[in-house]
Amino acid sequence: MSEFDDFDRWWNRLKKFMDSFETEIEKEMDELFRQAERQQRGSKRPNMYYYGFEITMGPDGKPIVREFGNVKPWSERGSPVVSEDIEPLTDVFDDGDKIKVVMDMPGIDKEKIKIRVDGDKLIVSAEGSDRRYYKEVKLPANVDASKAKATYRNGVLTIELTKKNGKNGFEIEVQ
């Protein structure tokens, strides 16, 4: 038996696992959306469902799963919870004396975006004609909000912050 046989056997097992994993995720998502639809009837909640997850590899080699959107899959009753506010997919990059926060927020006019810094917390909210976004981000350090820059292009909000210990509680204008 050659090392290629071992590889083929491993590859076939991996493919079988991934196929069953995809099928289970599809079933799970279908059920979540059916439950959310039933929950929506008769309420004044939004008719937009936005759910996703991102899987990245942590520094310890273990996967990190982050969810985003306005559908939270598990409530105390075991059914999904749909909120009016969409939690945008957010990435935080710690780069020495700078912190960069990137959020996907399509469908919003930049004038409708409100950004606040309170200590080591960044609070972003926005409201468009058919969607609302809200996210609180714990920053890796306190920042000097007076030096912050925010840009919004093609549905992506980018906030650049400078680390600092000192004053807190500033609003940031989006460029």
C-alpha positions in Angstrom: 0.0 0.0 0.0 1.4 3.4 -1.0 1.1 6.8 0.6 -1.2 7.8 -2.2 -3.7 5.1 -1.1 -3.6 6.6 2.4 -4.2 10.0 1.0 -7.1 8.8 -1.2 -8.7 7.2 1.8 -8.2 10.3 3.9 -9.5 12.5 1.0 -12.7 10.4 0.5 -13.4 10.5 4.3 -13.0 14.2 4.3 -15.3 14.7 1.3 -17.9 12.5 2.9 -17.7 14.5 6.2 -17.9 17.8 4.4 -21.0 16.7 2.3 -22.8 15.6 5.5 -21.7 18.8 7.3 -23.1 21.0 4.4 -26.4 19.0 4.4 -26.8 19.5 8.2 -26.1 23.2 8.0 -28.7 23.6 5.2 -31.3 21.7 7.2 -30.5 23.7 10.3 -30.8 27.1 8.4 -34.1 26.0 6.7 -35.6 25.2 10.1 -34.3 28.5 11.6 -35.9 30.5 8.8 -39.2 28.6 9.1 -39.3 29.3 12.8 -38.4 32.9 12.3 -41.1 33.3 9.7 -43.7 31.8 12.1 -42.5 34.2 14.8 -42.7 37.1 12.4 -46.4 36.7 11.5 -48.5 39.3 13.3 -45.6 41.3 14.6 -44.1 44.5 13.4 -40.6 43.1 13.0 -38.6 43.5 9.8 -39.3 41.2 7.0 -35.5 40.9 6.2 -33.5 38.0 7.6 -29.8 38.4 7.7 -27.7 35.7 9.2 -24.2 34.5 8.6 -21.1 33.1 10.2 -17.4 33.4 9.6 -14.9 30.7 10.6 -11.3 31.7 11.1 -8.3 30.0 12.6 -7.2 31.3 16.0 -3.6 31.8 17.0 -3.8 28.5 19.0 -4.8 26.6 15.8 -8.4 26.2 16.9 -11.3 27.5 14.8 -13.2 30.6 15.8 -16.8 30.9 14.7 -18.4 34.4 14.7 -22.1 34.9 13.9 -23.6 38.1 12.5 -26.9 39.4 11.3 -30.3 39.9 12.8 -31.3 36.3 13.4 -30.0 34.8 16.6 -30.5 31.1 16.3 -31.1 30.1 19.9 -33.5 31.6 22.4 -34.5 30.2 25.8 -37.4 28.5 24.0 -35.1 26.9 21.4 -36.4 29.1 18.5 -34.6 31.8 16.6 -34.9 35.4 17.7 -35.2 38.1 15.0 -34.3 41.6 15.9 -34.8 44.9 14.0 -31.1 45.7 14.2 -28.7 43.9 12.0 -25.3 43.1 13.6 -22.8 43.7 10.8 -19.9 41.4 10.1 -17.0 43.2 11.8 -13.2 42.8 11.8 -10.9 44.4 14.3 -7.2 44.8 13.5 -4.7 45.7 16.2 -1.6 47.2 14.5 0.8 48.6 17.1 -0.4 52.1 18.0 -3.4 51.9 15.6 -6.7 49.9 15.6 -8.7 49.5 12.4 -12.3 48.4 12.5 -14.0 47.2 9.3 -17.8 46.6 9.1 -20.0 45.4 6.2 -23.1 47.8 6.3 -24.6 47.9 2.8 -27.7 49.9 2.0 -27.0 52.9 4.3 -26.3 56.6 3.5 -23.1 57.7 5.2 -25.0 60.6 6.8 -27.1 58.1 8.7 -24.1 56.4 10.4 -23.4 57.3 14.0 -20.1 56.3 15.7 -19.3 56.8 19.3 -16.2 55.9 21.4 -16.6 55.3 25.1 -13.3 54.1 26.7 -12.4 50.8 25.0 -15.8 50.4 23.4 -16.8 51.5 19.9 -20.6 51.9 19.3 -21.9 52.0 15.7 -25.5 52.5 14.6 -27.1 53.3 11.3 -30.6 53.4 10.0 -31.7 53.2 6.3 -35.1 53.0 4.7 -35.3 49.3 5.0 -32.6 48.3 7.6 -31.0 49.2 10.8 -27.5 48.3 12.0 -26.1 48.3 15.6 -22.9 46.9 16.9 -20.8 47.4 20.1 -17.2 46.5 19.7 -14.8 46.0 22.6 -11.5 47.5 21.4 -8.2 46.0 22.5 -7.2 49.4 24.1 -8.5 52.9 24.9 -8.3 55.2 21.9 -8.0 58.9 21.2 -11.3 59.5 19.4 -10.3 63.0 18.4 -7.8 61.5 16.0 -10.2 58.9 14.6 -11.0 58.7 10.9 -14.0 56.9 9.4 -14.8 56.2 5.7 -17.8 54.6 4.1 -17.4 53.2 0.5 -19.4 50.5 -1.3 -21.2 49.4 1.8 -18.0 49.0 3.9 -17.4 51.2 6.9 -13.7 51.6 7.9 -12.8 53.2 11.2 -9.1 54.0 12.0 -8.3 54.7 15.6 -5.1 55.7 17.5 -4.5 54.0 20.8 -4.3 56.3 23.9 -5.0 56.3 27.6 -7.0 59.4 28.5 -10.2 61.2 27.4 -13.2 59.1 26.3 -16.7 59.6 24.9 -16.3 61.2 21.5 -18.5 61.0 18.3 -16.8 60.5 15.0 -17.8 62.0 11.7 -17.9 59.6 8.7 -16.1 60.9 5.6 
